[in-house]
């Protein structure tokens, strides 16, 4: 596995443009491995984070104050961050 794949394996929990850098076969292999680790079965996208921000800015969230909201596809529950 090349250096990029190792970094993605260890650090990338949200798919960004950086995830497309490197050998396409290695990138695809690394992404499948990371997807398999997520309880929701996919790697988060920037849009997933943006949806939470959009909700928090809406009137529907008007009564939410002082909260830490985790948007990680269940990874914290799985506790693989060590």
C-alpha positions in Angstrom: 0.0 0.0 0.0 1.4 3.4 -0.9 1.8 6.4 1.5 -1.4 8.1 0.3 -3.4 5.0 1.0 -1.9 4.6 4.5 -2.8 8.3 5.3 -6.3 7.9 4.0 -6.7 4.7 6.0 -5.7 6.4 9.1 -7.0 10.0 8.8 -9.6 10.4 6.1 -13.2 10.2 7.4 -14.7 12.6 5.0 -14.3 12.2 1.2 -12.7 15.4 -0.2 -10.8 16.2 -3.4 -7.7 15.0 -1.7 -9.1 11.5 -1.8 -8.7 11.5 -5.6 -5.0 12.1 -5.5 -2.7 9.2 -6.3 -2.9 5.9 -8.1 -6.6 5.4 -8.9 -6.5 1.6 -8.1 -4.9 2.3 -4.7 -7.3 5.1 -4.0 -10.3 2.9 -4.8 -8.9 0.0 -2.7 -8.3 2.4 0.3 -11.7 3.9 0.0 -13.4 0.5 0.0 -11.5 -0.4 3.1 -12.5 2.8 4.8 -16.1 2.5 3.8 -16.2 -1.0 5.3 -15.2 0.4 8.6 -18.1 2.9 8.8 -21.3 1.7 10.4 -23.3 3.5 7.8 -21.3 1.7 5.0 -19.9 4.8 3.3 -17.4 7.5 3.8 -18.8 10.9 4.6 -18.9 13.6 2.0 -18.6 17.4 2.4 -22.3 17.6 1.7 -23.0 15.4 4.8 -21.4 18.0 7.0 -23.1 20.9 5.0 -26.5 19.3 5.6 -26.0 19.5 9.4 -24.9 23.1 9.1 -27.9 23.9 6.9 -30.2 22.3 9.5 -28.6 24.2 12.4 -29.1 27.5 10.5 -32.7 26.7 9.9 -35.7 27.6 12.0 -36.2 23.9 12.7 -33.1 24.1 15.0 -34.1 27.3 16.8 -34.3 25.6 20.2 -31.0 23.8 19.9 -28.3 25.6 21.9 -24.8 24.7 23.2 -24.6 21.2 21.7 -21.7 19.2 20.3 -23.1 17.4 17.3 -21.1 14.5 15.8 -21.4 13.9 12.1 -19.2 10.9 11.6 -21.4 8.1 10.3 -21.3 6.2 13.6 -17.5 6.0 13.9 -17.5 7.5 17.4 -19.9 4.9 18.6 -17.7 2.2 17.1 -14.7 3.8 19.0 -12.0 3.0 16.5 -10.4 6.4 17.0 -7.3 5.5 19.1 
